[in-house]
C-alpha cells in the first residue's frame, strides 16, 4: 500500500514526471535554440516559468463557465498522470500492466486534447473558440494514424499490453527493424498530438493569438503547461517502449536506457520543429489522411506478413 | 459555426504595429476583409512646417525605422530640386550605396518576418542573424544602425575610405553566400512553399487597378522600378536588372525580394569599382527659393513619394509624404478575401507593411455609443471638455495665459 502511494506520488508518478517533464521541456527548448543558432535558456528556465505562472493572478473571463474553466486543467493533468502508470520506466514491465492497456493509454492521452477543446470552448472568446475548433479538427486527423502505427507492432507481438509488447521486442530486438515505417508515422502523429510545428495549428500564435489557451493565465495555465510537458514525456516513453528495443534487466541501467530513449525521441521532435513551417489546417488533415494513414496501414500489412512467416 | 467577424489588431501577435483588419470568416475561409488605417498618426508632416530644412531631415528620417534613408533622400532630392543645387557625383554614389545596404537589411528583415508568420522560426532566427552583418557594417560606415544620418542637404556627411570599401566587399561576399542559401530554401522547402504558393493572389490587372508598387507589383509581372523608370542619385549609370516574377502570390513576392538582394550586391560592387573622386557635399542655401518639387524614390517596400513646397523661407510651407505601404494597402483587402484565416498574417506581411509611416489621421471611435466620425480640432476640444464635465472635472473658471479654458 505504501509502495503503491510512493509509486503514484513520487516515482515514477507525479513528482518524478513533473521534474522530468520540466527537464524534457528544457532539452527541447535548448535543442530548438541551438538548431536556430541561438544560445537558448538556462537549465532552470522551465521551472522558473512555472513558478512565475503559479504566482500570477488567475483571471477568469466574465462570460466563461467558471466551474468548467477551473476544473479542466486538473482533468488534463490527471489523465496524463494516469496514463504514465501503464508505461514501463526501468524495465519492460509497467507498474500495473494488464491486457489491453495500450488502448487505455491512447484514450487517456486523448483526454488532454479534449480538455483543451472544452477549455477553449468554455472561455467564450473568439480566438479560443477558433482554436478549440482547430484542436478537434486536428484530433480527427492524427488520432487514427497514431493508433494504427502502434497497432502494427502490437499485432506482431501478439499482445495488447504495452508491457507485453516491450517484453516481446526486448526478447527479439531484430523484429523492431520491420517497424520503421510505423515509427516514422508515430513520430509525425506525435508532433500533431503535442501540437508542435508543423502541426501547432490550434495555437498558431500569429493567427489566433494562443488558440484555446488565449483566456487562460496564472495557476490554470501553469497546470496546462505542466500537462503538456508531462504529455511529451508520456508520448516519448510510449513511442520508445514500442519502437526502440533497448531494455535492461538491471533497473538502474534500465532507467538510464529509458532516459536515453526518451531524450532521443525528444531530439527528433525538436528537429522536426525547427526545419518546418506551420501547415494550414486543411493541408494538415489532407496530409494525415493521404500520407500518414496509408503509411500506418502499410506498417500493419508488413507486421501481418512477418507474423505469417514466423508462424510457418 | 456560422459567419464570424474576427478582429486582427490593433493589438495582435501577427502585427508589429497597431492597425486593424476586420475579417469575416465562414469556418476557416475569409469571406470579406476590411483594412482600417489610423492608429498611429504622429503628425510629422505638420511638424516639418515648423522646422528648418536641415532640422526636417532628422525628423523625416524617423518616419520609418527601416527605410529611413529612403525618406530622407526623397525629401532632400525635392529640396535640392527647388534650390537648384547639383550634388557632387561622389555624394550621389555614397547615397546610392547606403540606399542599397538599407535594401539588403530591409529584405533580410522581411524574410525573417515572413518565416515567423508561417511558424518557421528557424528561418526568422537565421535571416536576422545574417542581417546583423549588414547592420554592423552600416553602423561602421555611418555611426548608426538604422537612422544613419548620413544624408545632408547638398550631399552626404561622411566619406567612404578605401579600408571601409574593402570591409563592404567582405560583408557583401558573405551575405551573397547566405542569400543563395535562402534562395534554395524559398524554392525547395516543401512546407514553406505549401504555405506561400497560390496564397494572397494579386493578378497583373488587379495590381495595376489597385496601384500596387514595389515587390508586390513586380511579383505580378509588372516591370516597374523608380530606379530604372526615373533614375535618381547614381542609378542612371549603374547597370542592374529589374526582377519580376510571374507567380503573383506570396511565393512570387519572396522570390522577387531574395533575387533583388543579388542585384543589390551587383550594384554595390559596381559602386565600389567606379566610385568617382571629389567632394562629398556642396553648400546649400539657408533660405530655399519659392517653388515646389515632387520626388520619387524606390524604397525597399515600393515607391516612396515626397512633395515639398517652399515659400522662400528657411522652413517648408508644405511637406507631403506618401509611404509605399499606403499604395499597397488597397491590395491587401483584395488579397485577403477568399483565402484562409491561417493565411491572413502572411498575406498582410507579404506587402512588407510599415503602418506607422502610412497613417495620416486619427479616427475617434466611440465604442460605447457606436459612433465612428472624424473630429476636427474644435470638436475634439469640445468633446474633451464635455467628457471631463460629465466625469466630475470642471475646468471652467480656470484661466491659462489670460484665457478661460473651460
Interface residues (C-beta under 8 A of the other chain):
Chain A: X35 X36 X37 X38 X126 X127 X129 X130 X133 X197 X198 X200 X201 X204 X205 X206 X207 X208 X209 X274 X275 X276 X277 X278 X279 X280 X281 X282 X283
Chain B: X1 X4 X6 X7 X12 X13 X14 X25 X28 X115 X116 X117 X118 X119 X120 X121 X122 X123 X125 X126 X129 X189 X191 X192 X194 X195 X340 X341 X342 X343 X344 X345
